[in-house]
Amino acid sequence: MAITSDAIGTGESGRKKPKGAPVWLVTFADLMALLFALFVLIISFSEIDSDSFRRNAGPMAEAFNQPPPIFTRSKESASSASKPVQQKLERENEAPSENEASYLRTVQRGKLSNQVRSALGDELRAGVVELDIKDRFIILRFPARTTFALGNSDLVGSIGGTLDRIADVLARTNGEIFISGHTDDRPIATSRFRSNWDLSSARAVSVVHRLLRHPNLNRARVSAVGYADTRPISGNDTADGRAENRRVEIKVEIPATR
């Protein structure tokens, strides 16, 4: 029997090699895939310079048989990148907590009261002005006898200089300033003042005009009001009580600022 070449090739050494890519090419392709993944990872952790990216995008895309991308800056990505900074600033500018606000007001109250006592030491000792502290306010109380003539709203004596020193202190603060005029319960009716409402309001305004002569005192912080005899601090049945009720008060808000 004749032995053909096909029969001879049925052994281990005679098998035909399968068709396909060489083994080294598969390994090379795996290596290139890993390198590409590493490249993408590095890019994701780096800051891309837009000009450099545009210059290199074309050649890179051509190497992978892809058209060059159109690179545009996303408004959303820009805004999202700035969000952490914005949120940090918002946290820093947030209003202080209740406990912190109370502490800050205590510090500011002590600071302002010391400044007032330093500027008005003589007047405080002489009773020309009285200093009172209530809650979120420091109150400077001027008895009418040291500030105005009876039934008049014009400043008298050296009170103008006292108000100038007060304005110098207030110009270095930030809180609102409320000036209020008060009278006793004795009615008044003159050609200038129809009632105690007119008189108390005019006295408050006279103090405002004097304070605002200071160039650095912001007028938007200042307000004036007349209460007539509606807010007494003493009884009106005695001369001394009525004298206490005739007054002008400068009430300064103590802000909770750092």
Secondary structure per residue as TSV (DSSP state, phi and psi in degrees):
chain	resnum	aa	ss	phi	psi
A	1	M	-	360.0	139.0
A	2	A	-	-86.9	138.1
A	3	I	-	-100.2	121.5
A	4	T	-	-88.0	167.1
A	5	S	H	-68.1	-27.0
A	6	D	H	-68.4	-38.0
A	7	A	H	-67.9	-37.2
A	8	I	H	-64.8	-32.7
A	9	G	T	-81.8	8.8
A	10	T	T	-84.1	-5.4
A	11	G	S	-76.0	178.1
A	12	E	S	-61.3	-43.7
A	13	S	T	-78.7	-14.0
A	14	G	T	-97.4	2.0
A	15	R	-	-67.4	148.3
A	16	K	-	-80.9	140.2
A	17	K	-	-72.0	134.7
A	18	P	-	-65.7	147.6
A	19	K	-	-79.4	150.2
A	20	G	S	147.1	-174.8
A	21	A	-	-71.9	146.5
A	22	P	-	-61.3	155.3
A	23	V	H	-62.5	-38.1
A	24	W	H	-64.3	-28.3
A	25	L	H	-71.4	-35.5
A	26	V	H	-64.9	-43.8
A	27	T	H	-62.1	-40.9
A	28	F	H	-63.9	-39.8
A	29	A	H	-64.8	-40.1
A	30	D	H	-62.4	-41.7
A	31	L	H	-62.7	-42.6
A	32	M	H	-65.0	-37.7
A	33	A	H	-64.2	-41.4
A	34	L	H	-65.2	-41.9
A	35	L	H	-62.6	-39.6
A	36	F	H	-64.5	-41.3
A	37	A	H	-63.3	-41.0
A	38	L	H	-63.1	-40.1
A	39	F	H	-62.9	-43.7
A	40	V	H	-63.4	-40.4
A	41	L	H	-63.5	-43.0
A	42	I	H	-62.6	-42.7
A	43	I	H	-61.6	-38.7
A	44	S	H	-66.9	-24.6
A	45	F	T	-97.3	2.5
A	46	S	S	-112.2	160.7
A	47	E	-	-90.3	122.3
A	48	I	-	-87.6	124.0
A	49	D	-	-78.7	120.1
A	50	S	H	-61.1	-40.6
A	51	D	H	-65.3	-44.9
A	52	S	H	-64.4	-37.5
A	53	F	H	-63.9	-42.1
A	54	R	H	-63.5	-39.2
A	55	R	H	-66.5	-37.1
A	56	N	H	-94.0	-12.2
A	57	A	H	-65.7	-38.8
A	58	G	H	-62.3	-56.7
A	59	P	H	-59.2	-36.7
A	60	M	H	-66.5	-41.5
A	61	A	H	-67.0	-38.7
A	62	E	H	-63.0	-34.8
A	63	A	H	-64.5	-28.5
A	64	F	T	-103.0	17.4
A	65	N	T	56.6	38.8
A	66	Q	-	-123.7	146.0
A	67	P	-	-67.8	148.4
A	68	P	-	-63.8	138.1
A	69	P	-	-74.9	157.0
A	70	I	-	-94.7	115.0
A	71	F	-	-96.3	120.5
A	72	T	-	-129.5	148.1
A	73	R	-	-82.5	123.2
A	74	S	-	-81.1	129.0
A	75	K	H	-64.2	-34.7
A	76	E	H	-65.9	-42.2
A	77	S	H	-67.9	-36.3
A	78	A	H	-65.8	-42.0
A	79	S	H	-70.0	-37.1
A	80	S	H	-68.5	-31.8
A	81	A	H	-68.3	-30.9
A	82	S	H	-87.3	-7.8
A	83	K	H	-61.4	-44.8
A	84	P	H	-57.7	-41.6
A	85	V	H	-65.3	-43.8
A	86	Q	H	-62.9	-42.2
A	87	Q	H	-65.0	-36.3
A	88	K	H	-65.0	-43.0
A	89	L	H	-63.6	-38.7
A	90	E	H	-64.7	-38.4
A	91	R	H	-65.6	-38.5
A	92	E	H	-68.6	-30.6
A	93	N	H	-92.5	1.5
A	94	E	S	-63.9	149.7
A	95	A	-	-62.0	141.8
A	96	P	-	-65.3	156.7
A	97	S	-	-66.0	169.7
A	98	E	H	-61.3	-43.4
A	99	N	H	-65.9	-42.1
A	100	E	H	-66.1	-40.1
A	101	A	H	-61.9	-40.9
A	102	S	H	-63.2	-42.0
A	103	Y	H	-64.8	-44.1
A	104	L	H	-63.6	-39.5
A	105	R	H	-65.3	-37.0
A	106	T	H	-61.9	-42.7
A	107	V	H	-64.3	-47.1
A	108	Q	H	-65.8	-36.2
A	109	R	H	-63.0	-45.0
A	110	G	H	-64.3	-39.9
A	111	K	H	-64.5	-46.3
A	112	L	H	-68.8	-41.7
A	113	S	H	-63.2	-37.0
A	114	N	H	-65.7	-39.0
A	115	Q	H	-65.0	-40.7
A	116	V	H	-66.0	-44.5
A	117	R	H	-63.5	-36.1
A	118	S	H	-68.4	-39.5
A	119	A	H	-78.3	-29.3
A	120	L	S	-122.1	32.8
A	121	G	H	-56.6	-47.7
A	122	D	H	-65.6	-43.5
A	123	E	H	-65.9	-37.1
A	124	L	H	-66.3	-41.2
A	125	R	H	-68.8	-32.8
A	126	A	H	-84.9	-7.0
A	127	G	T	79.8	13.3
A	128	V	S	-68.1	-33.5
A	129	V	S	-140.5	148.4
A	130	E	E	-117.7	141.7
A	131	L	E	-108.4	128.2
A	132	D	E	-135.0	144.1
A	133	I	E	-122.9	123.1
A	134	K	E	-137.1	117.6
A	135	D	T	52.1	-114.4
A	136	R	T	-95.9	17.4
A	137	F	E	-134.4	148.5
A	138	I	E	-108.5	129.0
A	139	I	E	-114.6	126.5
A	140	L	E	-104.8	117.2
A	141	R	E	-110.6	123.6
A	142	F	E	-108.7	112.2
A	143	P	E	-61.5	141.6
A	144	A	H	-60.2	-30.3
A	145	R	H	-63.8	-25.6
A	146	T	H	-96.0	-3.4
A	147	T	H	-122.9	-38.4
A	148	F	B	-136.0	153.4
A	149	A	-	-74.8	157.2
A	150	L	T	-60.4	126.2
A	151	G	T	72.0	20.1
A	152	N	-	-131.1	160.1
A	153	S	-	-117.7	8.9
A	154	D	S	-87.3	135.2
A	155	L	B	-65.1	143.8
A	156	V	-	-122.5	163.2
A	157	G	T	58.7	-143.5
A	158	S	T	-94.3	15.3
A	159	I	H	-64.1	-25.6
A	160	G	H	-60.9	-42.9
A	161	G	H	-64.7	-36.7
A	162	T	H	-62.7	-44.6
A	163	L	H	-65.3	-32.2
A	164	D	H	-64.3	-40.9
A	165	R	H	-68.7	-36.2
A	166	I	H	-64.1	-43.0
A	167	A	H	-60.3	-35.5
A	168	D	H	-65.3	-37.2
A	169	V	H	-70.9	-44.8
A	170	L	H	-65.2	-29.8
A	171	A	T	-64.8	-19.0
A	172	R	T	-98.2	7.9
A	173	T	-	-109.2	175.8
A	174	N	-	-120.5	-12.5
A	175	G	S	-76.9	167.8
A	176	E	-	-69.5	151.7
A	177	I	E	-123.9	121.0
A	178	F	E	-115.2	121.7
A	179	I	E	-108.1	125.1
A	180	S	E	-127.4	138.6
A	181	G	E	-104.5	143.6
A	182	H	E	-138.3	149.8
A	183	T	-	-130.4	175.3
A	184	D	-	-85.2	-171.9
A	185	D	S	-92.4	6.1
A	186	R	-	-74.6	124.1
A	187	P	-	-67.9	152.6
A	188	I	-	-134.7	141.4
A	189	A	-	-152.5	99.6
A	190	T	-	-127.1	178.0
A	191	S	S	-66.7	-22.6
A	192	R	S	-96.9	-36.7
A	193	F	-	-124.9	119.4
A	194	R	S	-76.1	-27.8
A	195	S	S	-160.6	179.2
A	196	N	H	-65.4	-22.0
A	197	W	H	-63.6	-46.1
A	198	D	H	-62.5	-45.6
A	199	L	H	-63.9	-47.7
A	200	S	H	-65.3	-38.5
A	201	S	H	-66.7	-42.3
A	202	A	H	-64.3	-37.9
A	203	R	H	-66.6	-41.2
A	204	A	H	-62.7	-41.4
A	205	V	H	-67.0	-36.4
A	206	S	H	-60.3	-40.5
A	207	V	H	-67.0	-40.5
A	208	V	H	-59.9	-47.3
A	209	H	H	-59.4	-38.8
A	210	R	H	-68.5	-42.6
A	211	L	H	-63.2	-39.7
A	212	L	T	-76.0	0.7
A	213	R	T	-69.9	-18.7
A	214	H	S	-71.5	126.4
A	215	P	T	-67.6	-22.2
A	216	N	T	-103.1	6.2
A	217	L	S	-91.7	116.5
A	218	N	-	-69.5	117.6
A	219	R	G	-65.9	-22.5
A	220	A	G	-68.2	-17.4
A	221	R	G	-84.6	-12.7
A	222	V	E	-105.8	137.8
A	223	S	E	-140.2	154.0
A	224	A	E	-129.7	145.9
A	225	V	E	-152.3	147.0
A	226	G	E	-111.6	130.1
A	227	Y	-	-107.3	-0.9
A	228	A	T	55.2	-128.3
A	229	D	T	-106.1	19.9
A	230	T	S	-81.7	-11.4
A	231	R	S	-132.1	68.1
A	232	P	-	-73.8	153.1
A	233	I	S	-111.4	-1.5
A	234	S	S	-150.6	171.3
A	235	G	-	-74.4	149.5
A	236	N	S	-96.4	11.0
A	237	D	S	-89.2	-3.9
A	238	T	S	-129.6	159.3
A	239	A	H	-64.7	-39.9
A	240	D	H	-65.9	-39.8
A	241	G	H	-64.5	-43.1
A	242	R	H	-64.3	-36.4
A	243	A	H	-64.1	-37.5
A	244	E	H	-67.3	-35.7
A	245	N	H	-72.1	-26.2
A	246	R	S	-80.8	104.3
A	247	R	E	-159.8	166.6
A	248	V	E	-126.6	135.4
A	249	E	E	-118.6	137.1
A	250	I	E	-109.0	110.8
A	251	K	E	-106.8	118.9
A	252	V	E	-108.6	123.6
A	253	E	E	-72.6	139.4
A	254	I	-	-101.7	105.2
A	255	P	-	-77.3	154.0
A	256	A	-	-90.2	74.4
A	257	T	-	-110.7	149.2
A	258	R	-	-78.5	360.0
